[in-house]
């Protein structure tokens, strides 16, 4: 079973974030999945096909299971400090 199939079986999905940036959506998805939160990017296919950014067409919606929405929001809000000498 693929990751998309697994998240669809999780119950009601809630929108965590909207973005036009494919790279941002992929980073958020990877980060959440590394924290054990399944994630789905909706709108990815049409955005890649048309690259239209008007009236919501081409916009990416990052979805997570409803019961994990608050946890996902907190994880995204946390700031990671990067040392200046790194």
Phi, psi and omega in degrees: 000134182281167179300323179295319179295320181297316182290328177295335179272359183280350184108207184292131178263142179240147179283126178266318188200152172240143179204160173260350190265113180298320181296316179298315180299318179294320179295314179299314180300313180298316180298311182297317179295327177291340178264007178085015180253114178294148188214147179226136175258118180256136181099000184296317185294312182292325178294322179288327180287314190251334183052036179266132184236049177235143177053033176085351179285124183096353178285141180261135177244125179264120185245144176225160175302139184307321183288348179251004183301312182297319179297315180297319178298316180296319179298319180289331181283335181296138179262134177263120179279127177253121180302144181295332182270008181278000000 
